[in-house]
Amino acid sequence: MPGMSGWKQVYDWFERRLQIEGPVKDAVLHKVPRNTASWWYVFGSAAFTLLMLQVVTGILLALVYVPSAAEAWNSLNILNHQVPLGWFLRAIHAWGSNFMVAVVFIHMAQVFLFGAYKFPRELTWTVGVFLLLMTLGMAFTGQVLRFDQDAYWGLGIGVFIMSRVPWVGGGLVHLLLGGPVIAGATLSRFFALHVFVIPGTLLFLAAVHIWMVLKLGVNEWPMPGRLVRKETYVEEYNKLAHEDGIPFVPGAFWKDLVFSGAVLAAVAVCAAVFGPSGPGGQPDPSIIQTVPKPDFPFLWIYAVLSYLPPSMETPFILIAPILMIAGLLAVPFVASEGEKSWHRRPIAVLALSLVAVSWAVFTHLAMSTPWSPHMSAWSGDTLPVKYLQEATPLVRQGAVIFQAKQCRNCHSVDGRGGERGPALDAVATRMTPDQMRYKVVTGGGNMPAYGKNLSPPEIEALVSFLETLHPANEPPAFDASRHLAETSSAPQPVSAKP
């Protein structure tokens, strides 16, 4: 047929210059052990399919989304209500993220259970650990880009956790937020992370991961008694693939294709039935009577922190993640040889079961777990009278603002109030008036910035009230350098000459 001849000429023209036919044939026709053409081996392909789904839907969403503190919330509502099927596109992206996290976790568990991290696949497992971390990073940054009330406070909590890192915590906060507070620069940075940095890293690591799978082969079915020995494994695997192997396409590929299609269908059904995630209320740092909960992959952390004693929160936050990641990275190097079959690895089965049950329990508890630390007071509780006796009108006005802005939701006074922030009974002995003004205006750590929610007179009144909060026997803090400058510039009395 002339038409077919024309297409053949076009194909030959490109092939002569690109020369990709050989590598593609090697990839699709390479032999894998027959028993690896199993439904247990489909999760890696499904994870890659979901990554491609996230890339495509993310590009389409980026055409409308505006990474600006003033417009992010509005652009998501435009997608939800004005762009045809915009809500469905957002829902596909959100549910695709949830499915991708779940499938990657299942794939890691299957690889661990089948001993597929052992020699010579140690590096394949290591790259897989970083792929898991990048997937979680995508999920977290995606939640921040919703920039609703929950996302605002969720980011505040994440930044507060980061600020606890010794020596470099403050620098990390500024690097992540683009300054000391959550503002427009924050969204720009998270947009760059979510759209460019993390997806680019994911695609690169996924390509390396697939390359190593092709070169080292798909892990054989773990048979009891078939031990891994570095001296003989490669020869034994090649012999098995040659004598009892089948081409990857179509022998094993069709199951990957069917399962990936089923996963995409499940994502579409969830998107159509449950819709997109948010956005909720507009972000407002002055409204703090909220209990922000993270998205599904991070709920277990929320529950753990809520049940830990306050004194254990910081050690857990700083130590536990490092130990978890180090443990995952160490697995293939600690046990690179020996038995693969889970039938003869009871400790591995017990460890995996313990992790799965703990994750499920804490995730379930997070659905009804109260915020940690506990908040016991609300703005309706009146300030004790002793704080307003002999107070000036400006101090009384500051007390009214202190109540109206619900500062006691986070800070306690006279033993009553919230525990998110430090008690304020002696705040005037710790901070000068200038430091108080700066903290109120810019916020920092877990405290929101009130610079755009309070007028300058209101800030002055609030600081005047805070200046009165110190024990009767302790003077308030003052700026020693300013005091010295004022003292030295004051006119000195002239002594009479004798």
Secondary structure, DSSP 8 states (H G I E B T S, - for coil): -HHHHHHHHHHHHHHHHH--HHHHHHHHH-EEEGGGSSGGG-HHHHHHHHHHHHHHHHHHHHTT---STTTHHHHHHHHHHTSTTHHHHHHHHHHHHHHHHHHHHHHHHHHHHTTTTSTT-HHHHHHHHHHHHHHHHHHHHHHHHH-SHHHHHHHHHHHHHHHTSTTTHHHHHHHHHTSSS-SHHHHHHHHHIIIIIHHHHHHHHHHHHHHHHHHH-------TT--B-TTTHHHHHHHHHHHSEEEHHHHTHHHHHHHHHHHHHHHHHHHHHH------S---TT---------GGGHHHHHHHHHS-HHHHHHHHHHHHHHHHHHHHHHHHHS-SB---GGG-HHHHHHHHHHHHHHHHHHHHHTT---SS-----TTS---GGGTTT--HHHHHHHHHHHHTTGGGT-EETTEE-SSS---TTHHHHS-HHHHHHHHHH-BTTB---TTTS-HHHHHHHHHHHHT-S-TTS-----HHHHHHHHHHS--------
